[in-house]
Amino acid sequence: MAMPLTKLTQKNSKFFWSEECKRSFQTLKEKLASTPVFVLPTEDNGFTIYSDASKEDLGCVLMQESKANKVVISLSQKSTSKVTLASLSAQSCLLETVKLNQDQDQVSAKVKEQVKEGKFQDLQIDDKGILWMKGRMCVPDTDNLRREVMTEAHKSKFSIHPGSTKMYRDLKKNFWWNGMRRDEAEFVSKCLVCQQVKTEYQRYGGLLQPLEIT
C-alpha cells in the first residue's frame, strides 16, 4: 500500500509524483482518517477505553480482553478544530481536601490571617479560601496529606514511578510546602519498585588491580 511513497524516499531515487503515488497517498489518508473495526466484540468480556487528547485532536481506542490477550476492537480519532465535542467538567476532591486541612491546621490558619493583613506578598488566598504560594497550592502537614499527594504523583496509573528530579518538577508546578524537595527525594528513595527496576547511573570502578604479595 505504501510502497510507491516509500520508493520516493530511497537514495538516488528521482522524485516523481505519479498517479500511483497519488492513489497510495489517498488510500493511506482514508485508512488513517476512518474508524476501523479490527475484531468483532463478544458479549462475555468487558470493554476498556483508552483515550488521549490535545488541543487539536482526540483519539480513543476500544479494547476487549480475550482469553489470550487484549485485542483492539475499534479506533477513533476526531479533530477538535472541526468537530464540536461534548464538554465534561469534573471537580477535583483534592481542592476540598486541601482546603479542609488548611482550615484545621493551626499554622495554615495563622498564615491566612497574616496574609489578610498584608504581611506576605508571595502568598494569596483565592475566593474559595485556599492558600496559594505564587500560584502553587500550599499543602499543610496534616493527616498525611503531603504523603498522599506524593503517592498520587509517583504511584498512580498515570505517573508510572518517575525519578526524583522528574517527580519534583511535576509537583512544584501545582503544590508547595516547606521542605518539599527533601520529602520528595526521601519518598522516592524508599519506593521498593524503583529500587528493583531503576538503574543506578554510576561510574564503574574500573579493572581489578592485583595486590602485591609480600
N, C-alpha and C positions, 0 to 999 in steps of 0.2 A: 504493500500500500504506500509506503513512504520511500520506496527505492528511488523513484525519479528525483525526489528532493534531496535524498542522501547523496546521489551522484554529483549534484551541484556543489557539494562541499568538499569533494575529493580533490587532492592535489593534482595540479596540471590539468584540471578539467575546466573547459571553457563554459562560462555561464551563459546558458541559453534557456529562456523561459518558454518552453514548448507547451503544446496543448496537453501532453501527458503530465507535465509538471503542474499545470493548472488544475487538471482533474484530481491529481493526487492531493493538492493543497485544499481543494474544496471538500474532498472526502474526509480528510483529517479534521477540518474545521467543523463539519457536520457531526462527526463522531464525538468530538470534544464538547460541542455545544448542546448535544441532545442528552436525554435522560435514559441511559441504557438499563436494561434488566439483565443481570448476569445469570442468576439462578432463581428458579421458581421457589417461593417460600412454602413452608409447611406449617400446619396448624398446631403441631405438637410442641414446637420450641418458641421461646420468646424472641423479641426483636431488640436490637441495640442500635441507637442512632449516634453517630459521631459527626460533629459539626465543627466548622471553623469559619471565621468571618473577619473581614477587614472593612475599611471604609468604601471599598469598591465592589467586593464580591462576597457571596455567601455560598458555602459548599456544605453538602450533607452526604453521608454515606449510611445506608441502611444495611445492617448486618444481622445474620442469624447463626447461632452456634449449632453446628451439626454434630454427628457422632464422632467425626474425625477432627474437625477444626471449624473455625469461624469462616463463613463464606459471605461474600458481598452479594446482597440482593439487588440493590439499586444505587445509582449515583446521581446526584442532582447538583447543579450549580446555577446560581442566579446572579445577575449584575444589579447591585443596588442603585446604580445610576439610571436604570431603565425600568426597574420593577419596584413598585411600592410594596414593602414588606410589612407584615403585621408588627406593631410596636409592643414590646413587653417591658414592663417595669417591675423591678424587684427591690425590696427594701432589705438591706443587709442588717442582720441582727447584731453584727459586731458593733455598729454605732451605738445601738441602745445598750449593749453590754458595757462598752467603754464609758458611756455617759453615766450609767448606774454606778459603776465602780468609782468614777470620779466624784460623784456626789457622796459616796460612802467613805471615800479616802479623806482623812483629815488634812493631809499635806496638799492634795489637789484642791480641796475646798478653800484652804487658806490662800493658795496661789491665785485662785479665781478672784477672791476678794481683793488681792493686791493688784491683779490685772485691771479690775474695775476702777481702782484708784489711780491707775496710770503709772504704776511702778515698773512694769515690764513692757518694753517696746516690741520684743520678739514674740510675745505670747498674745493670742487672741481668743475670744470666746464668740462662737457663732450664735445664730438665732435659736439653736436647739440646746444651748447651754454646754456645748462640748468645748473643751480646752484644746487649742492647737498651738504648735510651735513652728512658726514660719511655714504654714501650710501642711504640717505633719501632725497627725493625731497624737496627743500625749496619752500614753498608756500607764496607768498607775500600777504600783506593785501590790495588788490585792487579788486574792482568790486565784493565784497562779495565772492571772490574765496574760502577763508577758510571756509565760511559757506556752500558753495556748496560742498566742499569736505566732511565736516561733515555730511551734509544731505545725501549724497550718501552712507556714511559708516553707517548711522543709520536708514534711512527710505527707502532704496531701497528694491526691492523684494528679494534680496539675503542676506541682513543683518538681517532683522527681529528684529529691535529695540533691539540691545544689551545694556547691562548695561554700566555704566560709565567706569568701570575698563576694561571690555572686549573691548569696543569701543576704548579706549586709546591704548590698546595693539595692536589692529589691525591697528590703524592709524600710530603709531610710527614705524611700520615696513617699511612704504613706504614714509611717509611725515614728515616734520619738520617745525615748526615756533616757534618763541619765545612766550611762554605762551600758548602752545597748550593744556597742561593738564588743565589749568584753563578754557580756552574757551570751551573745550570738556565737562567738568563737568557742566558748566553753560548751554550748549546746551541741554544736556540730562535732566537736571532738569526742563527745560521748555517744554519738549515734553509732549503733552497732552495725547497721547496714553500710554506712560509709567506711567504717573500719575494715569491713570484709571485702568491699568492692573497689573503693578508690585506691589508685596507685600513689605511692609516695614518690614525688619528683625530687630525688636527692642524687647528688653526685656519687658515683661508685667509688669505693675505696681504692681501686686500682689492683694491680697484680700483687700476689702474695710475695713477701720478702723473706728469703731464707734467714734463719737465725744462726748466728755464729756459735759453733760448738767449741768450748774451751776445755 
